[in-house]
Amino acid sequence: MVRGETGLRNHRVVFTRETTIGQMETDPEFNYFSDVIRSVSFTPDASVEAQRGLGSADPIDFVRGVENHTVEVTYDLQQWFSASGDPAYDGLARSNGYLPATHLLWIRTELPNTNVHLVGLGGHIGTVTLSGDPGSPQPITVTLSYQFERVRLYAIDQPPSSTTLDVVSTDSNDTMDITIEDEGASVSETLTLTGTTSVTSTESFANIDAVQLASAPTGNITISDGSGTNFVTIYGADEYEGIEGDLGTPVLGAGSLPAAAIGTAYEKFLGDTIERPSGTDLAYAINSAELTVENNLELTPRMAGFAQSIDVGDRETQLSATVFGPSDTYAKVIEYLRKQKNNIIWTLSGGTLTLPNAALVDPGTRSKEAGQAVMTLDNTFAGEGLTIS
């Protein structure tokens, strides 16, 4: 029976911080987001539009333009936010007004006899959301919403037994290097393409995990067993209106994939404190809280290819909390009307997040009704930045 795609398949979801925005890394050191990934989603946008002209009610053709790819990753918080720790740091912090780093994202989904790879380059974190609920035993979740300069999908079929590999292009001008690696890069070989003439690897591969070209091809690059069974196709510029071809998946070289689970404890909301100001509880009781950092990314088309320029705008930091208590609804409305500002300090087991000079920008609706046991109020605070310590 043929079964559809599912979240029950094995997924490898890793990232590395880029040294050059939007470029494949040399010897990349990949890291996990968390030992528990809640969800991943990819929304592609290649600006495909109908081309129309006088004299016809129907489209003449369809054309495509610049790309705008959105990827969201939601996971259980396990590492603290730092330049070498949890990836959300690169969406929470600023360095001279810019995000500290962009990400290369690599997601591999295992299907029967095939692995599907999603590779994202130039990943800017547009929004970070931390959500906590004391009524749930689950850890705090983090959602990262990315804008990527480029995202490509590759299907890599697996050989049924160890075999040498033949590599060939459909264009005679493709003479770049191509590197092929097995799982963990224990077997790796770099070949030089000779256009439409096949080249054969010296090494035999029992599996194929990564295939990367040194430069974008013009024709389609095919990897096979030399006897009619194709394992991988990397599309060239000829498939993209002659503009630019694909590069394949990242190879490790001297880099690495994470060897084991992170293995540390998860952040739980139930034992946290949220104060405003220091030493004073934000409210008598907090039913739930959500911290959102919005980086207001702007995308600008450029002539260099399909990738748009992604620029970072103003940072907006907000904490939303559902609160209740004997007189909290009264106190919060009065505070809102007086525009009082105080630091909000969220203390987690790994450290603290501080929204300096936070103002209550939306006190919520104060509403009572017959039979109501508890009236809650949805407060939204906005801070003048964010401090991680």
C-alpha positions as CSV (number, residue, x, y, z in Angstrom):
1,M,0.0,0.0,0.0
2,V,1.2,3.5,-0.9
3,R,1.0,5.8,2.1
4,G,1.1,9.6,2.2
5,E,3.7,11.8,3.8
6,T,3.4,11.9,7.6
7,G,5.0,13.4,10.6
8,L,5.7,9.9,11.9
9,R,8.6,9.5,9.4
10,N,12.2,10.0,10.8
11,H,13.3,13.6,10.5
12,R,16.7,15.1,11.0
13,V,16.3,18.8,11.6
14,V,19.7,20.7,12.0
15,F,21.1,24.1,11.5
16,T,24.4,25.9,11.4
17,R,25.3,29.6,11.7
18,E,26.4,31.0,8.3
19,T,29.8,32.7,7.9
20,T,28.7,34.1,4.6
21,I,25.0,34.9,4.2
22,G,23.3,32.6,1.7
23,Q,26.4,30.6,0.9
24,M,27.1,26.9,1.4
25,E,29.4,26.4,4.4
26,T,32.9,24.8,4.3
27,D,33.2,22.1,7.0
28,P,29.9,23.0,8.7
29,E,29.2,22.1,12.3
30,F,25.5,21.3,12.5
31,N,23.5,21.5,15.7
32,Y,20.0,20.4,16.8
33,F,17.3,22.9,17.7
34,S,16.1,20.5,20.4
35,D,15.7,16.8,21.1
36,V,12.0,17.3,20.5
37,I,10.8,19.1,17.3
38,R,7.1,19.8,17.4
39,S,6.6,20.8,13.8
40,V,8.2,22.1,10.7
41,S,6.4,23.9,7.8
42,F,7.6,25.3,4.5
43,T,5.7,27.8,2.4
44,P,7.4,28.4,-1.0
45,D,6.8,31.5,-3.1
46,A,8.4,31.8,-6.5
47,S,6.2,34.7,-7.7
48,V,4.5,32.7,-10.4
49,E,2.1,34.8,-12.4
50,A,0.1,34.5,-15.6
51,Q,1.4,36.4,-18.6
52,R,-1.4,38.1,-20.5
53,G,-1.7,40.1,-23.7
54,L,-4.2,41.8,-26.0
55,G,-6.4,39.6,-28.1
56,S,-6.8,36.7,-25.7
57,A,-9.0,36.1,-22.7
58,D,-6.6,33.3,-21.5
59,P,-3.0,33.5,-20.3
60,I,-0.3,33.4,-23.0
61,D,2.1,31.8,-20.6
62,F,3.2,31.7,-17.0
63,V,6.3,33.4,-15.7
64,R,8.2,33.3,-12.4
65,G,10.2,35.9,-10.5
66,V,12.0,36.4,-7.2
67,E,11.6,34.0,-4.3
68,N,10.3,34.5,-0.8
69,H,10.4,31.3,1.3
70,T,9.0,31.0,4.8
71,V,10.0,28.2,7.1
72,E,8.7,27.7,10.7
73,V,10.3,25.4,13.2
74,T,8.6,24.8,16.6
75,Y,10.5,22.9,19.3
76,D,10.7,22.3,23.1
77,L,13.2,24.7,24.7
78,Q,16.2,22.9,26.0
79,Q,19.3,25.1,25.5
80,W,19.8,28.7,26.8
81,F,20.0,31.6,24.4
82,S,23.6,32.3,23.4
83,A,25.8,32.8,20.3
84,S,26.7,29.1,20.5
85,G,23.4,27.8,22.1
86,D,19.8,27.9,21.2
87,P,19.2,29.1,17.7
88,A,16.5,31.6,18.8
89,Y,19.3,33.8,20.1
90,D,19.9,34.9,16.5
91,G,16.3,36.3,16.4
92,L,16.2,37.7,19.9
93,A,19.5,39.6,20.1
94,R,20.9,42.4,18.0
95,S,24.6,43.2,17.2
96,N,25.1,46.8,16.0
97,G,21.4,46.7,14.9
98,Y,21.7,43.5,12.9
99,L,20.8,39.9,13.8
100,P,23.8,38.1,15.2
101,A,23.8,35.4,12.5
102,T,21.8,33.8,9.7
103,H,21.2,30.1,9.4
104,L,21.7,27.3,7.0
105,L,18.8,24.9,7.6
106,W,19.0,21.2,6.6
107,I,15.9,18.9,7.1
108,R,16.1,15.3,6.0
109,T,13.0,13.2,5.9
110,E,13.4,9.4,5.5
111,L,11.0,7.7,3.1
112,P,11.1,4.1,1.9
113,N,14.3,3.8,-0.1
114,T,14.4,7.6,-0.5
115,N,15.5,10.6,1.6
116,V,14.0,14.0,0.9
117,H,16.2,17.0,1.8
118,L,15.1,20.6,2.4
119,V,18.0,23.0,2.3
120,G,17.6,26.6,3.2
121,L,20.3,29.2,2.7
122,G,20.4,32.8,4.1
123,G,17.8,32.1,6.8
124,H,16.9,35.3,8.7
125,I,14.7,34.8,11.8
126,G,11.8,37.2,11.4
127,T,9.8,36.2,14.5
128,V,10.6,34.4,17.7
129,T,7.8,33.2,20.0
130,L,8.2,31.6,23.4
131,S,5.0,30.1,24.9
132,G,4.4,28.9,28.4
133,D,1.3,27.5,30.1
134,P,1.3,26.5,33.8
135,G,-1.8,24.3,33.2
136,S,0.3,22.1,30.8
137,P,3.0,19.7,31.9
138,Q,4.8,20.3,28.6
139,P,8.0,22.3,28.3
140,I,8.1,25.9,27.0
141,T,7.9,25.9,23.2
142,V,9.8,28.1,20.8
143,T,8.6,28.9,17.3
144,L,11.1,30.4,14.8
145,S,9.7,32.0,11.7
146,Y,12.4,32.3,9.0
147,Q,12.7,34.1,5.7
148,F,15.2,32.4,3.5
149,E,17.0,33.7,0.4
150,R,16.8,30.3,-1.1
151,V,15.2,27.0,-0.4
152,R,15.5,23.8,-2.5
153,L,14.2,20.3,-2.1
154,Y,16.1,17.2,-3.2
155,A,15.1,13.6,-3.4
156,I,18.0,11.2,-3.0
157,D,17.2,7.5,-3.7
158,Q,19.3,5.0,-1.9
159,P,21.3,2.3,-3.7
160,P,20.1,-1.3,-2.9
161,S,23.7,-2.3,-2.4
162,S,27.2,-0.7,-2.4
163,T,28.0,0.7,-5.8
164,T,30.3,3.1,-7.6
165,L,28.5,6.2,-9.0
166,D,28.4,7.8,-12.4
167,V,27.9,11.6,-12.7
168,V,26.9,13.4,-15.9
169,S,25.4,16.7,-17.1
170,T,23.0,17.5,-19.9
171,D,25.2,20.5,-20.8
172,S,28.8,20.2,-22.1
173,N,29.9,23.4,-20.3
174,D,29.4,21.9,-16.8
175,T,32.9,21.1,-15.6
176,M,32.7,22.0,-11.9
177,D,33.6,19.7,-9.0
178,I,30.9,17.6,-7.3
179,T,31.3,16.1,-3.8
180,I,29.4,13.0,-2.8
181,E,29.2,11.7,0.8
182,D,27.6,8.9,2.6
183,E,26.0,9.1,6.1
184,G,28.4,10.8,8.4
185,A,30.9,11.4,5.6
186,S,32.8,8.2,6.3
187,V,33.0,7.7,2.5
188,S,33.5,10.9,0.5
189,E,34.7,11.6,-3.0
190,T,35.1,14.7,-5.1
191,L,34.8,14.3,-8.9
192,T,35.3,16.8,-11.7
193,L,32.4,16.8,-14.2
194,T,33.2,16.5,-17.9
195,G,30.0,17.9,-19.3
196,T,27.9,15.3,-21.1
197,T,30.6,12.6,-20.6
198,S,30.1,10.4,-17.5
199,V,32.7,10.2,-14.8
200,T,32.8,7.3,-12.4
201,S,33.7,7.4,-8.7
202,T,36.5,5.4,-7.3
203,E,34.7,4.8,-4.0
204,S,31.7,2.6,-3.6
205,F,28.7,4.0,-1.7
206,A,26.3,1.9,0.3
207,N,24.2,5.0,0.9
208,I,24.1,8.7,-0.3
209,D,23.5,11.4,2.3
210,A,24.9,14.6,0.6
211,V,25.7,15.8,-2.9
212,Q,27.1,19.3,-3.4
213,L,28.3,21.1,-6.5
214,A,31.1,23.7,-6.3
215,S,29.1,26.1,-8.5
216,A,25.6,26.2,-10.0
217,P,25.3,24.2,-13.2
218,T,23.7,25.0,-16.6
219,G,22.4,21.5,-17.3
220,N,20.8,18.9,-15.1
221,I,23.3,16.8,-13.1
222,T,22.4,13.1,-12.7
223,I,24.0,10.6,-10.4
224,S,23.4,6.9,-11.2
225,D,24.8,3.5,-10.8
226,G,25.9,3.6,-14.5
227,S,23.4,0.9,-15.4
228,G,20.2,2.9,-15.8
229,T,19.2,3.5,-12.1
230,N,19.3,7.2,-11.2
231,F,19.7,8.2,-7.6
232,V,19.9,12.0,-7.7
233,T,19.1,14.9,-10.1
234,I,20.3,18.4,-9.4
235,Y,18.6,20.9,-11.7
236,G,20.5,23.4,-13.7
237,A,19.8,26.9,-15.0
238,D,18.1,25.5,-18.0
239,E,15.2,24.4,-15.8
240,Y,15.0,28.0,-14.3
241,E,14.7,30.1,-17.4
242,G,18.4,30.2,-17.8
243,I,19.0,32.3,-14.6
244,E,20.7,30.0,-12.0
245,G,20.9,26.3,-11.1
246,D,20.9,24.5,-7.9
247,L,23.8,23.4,-5.7
248,G,22.6,20.3,-3.9
249,T,22.8,19.4,-0.2
250,P,25.6,20.5,2.1
251,V,28.5,18.2,2.5
252,L,30.2,17.9,5.9
253,G,33.9,17.8,4.8
254,A,35.7,18.2,8.1
255,G,32.5,19.4,9.8
256,S,30.0,17.2,11.6
257,L,26.4,16.4,12.4
258,P,25.4,16.2,16.0
259,A,26.6,12.8,17.2
260,A,24.0,12.4,20.0
261,A,20.9,14.0,21.6
262,I,21.4,17.3,23.5
263,G,20.3,15.4,26.6
264,T,19.8,18.3,29.0
265,A,16.6,19.1,30.9
266,Y,13.8,21.1,29.2
267,E,12.6,24.5,30.3
268,K,9.3,24.3,32.2
269,F,7.1,27.3,32.7
270,L,5.6,26.1,36.0
271,G,8.6,26.9,38.0
272,D,9.4,30.3,36.3
273,T,8.7,33.7,37.7
274,I,7.7,36.9,35.8
275,E,8.3,40.1,37.8
276,R,7.5,43.7,37.1
277,P,9.5,45.4,38.5
278,S,12.1,43.2,40.1
279,G,10.8,41.7,43.3
280,T,7.1,42.2,42.4
281,D,5.0,39.6,40.6
282,L,3.6,40.7,37.3
283,A,0.2,39.8,38.6
284,Y,-1.5,37.9,41.4
285,A,-1.7,34.8,39.1
286,I,-0.5,34.2,35.5
287,N,-2.5,31.7,33.5
288,S,-0.3,31.8,30.4
289,A,2.4,33.9,28.9
290,E,3.9,34.4,25.5
291,L,7.0,36.4,24.5
292,T,7.2,37.6,20.9
293,V,10.1,39.3,19.2
294,E,9.4,40.7,15.8
295,N,12.3,41.8,13.6
296,N,10.2,43.3,10.8
297,L,12.2,41.9,7.9
298,E,12.0,43.7,4.5
299,L,12.6,41.9,1.2
300,T,14.0,43.8,-1.8
301,P,14.3,42.2,-5.3
302,R,17.7,42.4,-6.9
303,M,19.2,41.6,-10.3
304,A,21.6,38.9,-8.9
305,G,19.1,36.1,-9.2
306,F,16.0,34.7,-7.6
307,A,17.2,35.5,-4.1
308,Q,15.9,38.8,-2.6
309,S,17.9,41.0,-0.3
310,I,16.6,40.4,3.3
311,D,17.1,43.4,5.5
312,V,16.4,43.7,9.2
313,G,14.0,46.4,10.5
314,D,12.9,47.7,13.9
315,R,12.7,45.2,16.7
316,E,9.4,44.9,18.6
317,T,9.4,43.0,21.9
318,Q,6.1,42.1,23.5
319,L,4.9,39.9,26.4
320,S,1.3,38.8,26.4
321,A,0.0,37.3,29.7
322,T,-3.4,36.1,30.8
323,V,-3.8,37.2,34.4
324,F,-6.3,37.1,37.2
325,G,-6.6,38.0,40.9
326,P,-8.7,39.8,43.5
327,S,-8.1,43.3,42.0
328,D,-5.7,42.8,39.1
329,T,-8.1,43.9,36.4
330,Y,-8.6,47.2,38.2
331,A,-4.9,47.7,38.8
332,K,-3.9,46.9,35.3
333,V,-6.4,49.3,33.7
334,I,-5.2,52.1,36.0
335,E,-1.6,51.3,35.1
336,Y,-2.5,51.4,31.4
337,L,-4.2,54.8,31.7
338,R,-1.2,56.2,33.6
339,K,1.3,54.8,31.0
340,Q,3.5,53.3,33.8
341,K,6.8,51.7,32.7
342,N,8.8,49.1,34.5
343,N,11.2,46.3,33.6
344,I,9.7,42.9,33.0
345,I,12.0,40.1,34.2
346,W,11.1,36.5,33.1
347,T,13.4,34.1,35.1
348,L,13.8,30.7,33.6
349,S,16.0,27.9,34.9
350,G,18.7,28.8,32.3
351,G,18.7,32.5,32.8
352,T,16.6,35.7,32.5
353,L,14.9,37.6,29.8
354,T,14.3,41.3,30.6
355,L,12.1,43.7,28.7
356,P,13.4,47.1,29.9
357,N,10.9,49.9,30.5
358,A,8.0,47.8,29.5
359,A,4.6,49.6,29.1
360,L,1.2,48.0,29.2
361,V,0.0,48.8,25.6
362,D,-3.2,46.7,25.7
363,P,-5.0,45.9,29.0
364,G,-7.5,43.6,27.4
365,T,-11.3,43.7,27.9
366,R,-12.6,43.9,31.5
367,S,-15.8,41.8,31.2
368,K,-18.0,40.1,33.8
369,E,-21.0,37.9,33.3
370,A,-23.5,35.8,35.2
371,G,-22.1,32.5,36.4
372,Q,-18.5,33.5,35.9
373,A,-16.1,31.9,38.5
374,V,-13.0,33.8,37.5
375,M,-12.5,36.8,35.3
376,T,-9.2,36.8,33.4
377,L,-7.6,39.7,31.5
378,D,-5.3,39.5,28.5
379,N,-2.5,42.0,29.0
380,T,0.0,42.9,26.4
381,F,3.3,44.7,27.4
382,A,5.8,46.2,25.0
383,G,9.5,46.7,26.1
384,E,12.2,49.0,25.0
385,G,14.4,46.1,23.8
386,L,15.4,42.8,25.2
387,T,18.3,41.7,27.5
388,I,19.4,38.1,27.8
389,S,21.4,37.1,30.9
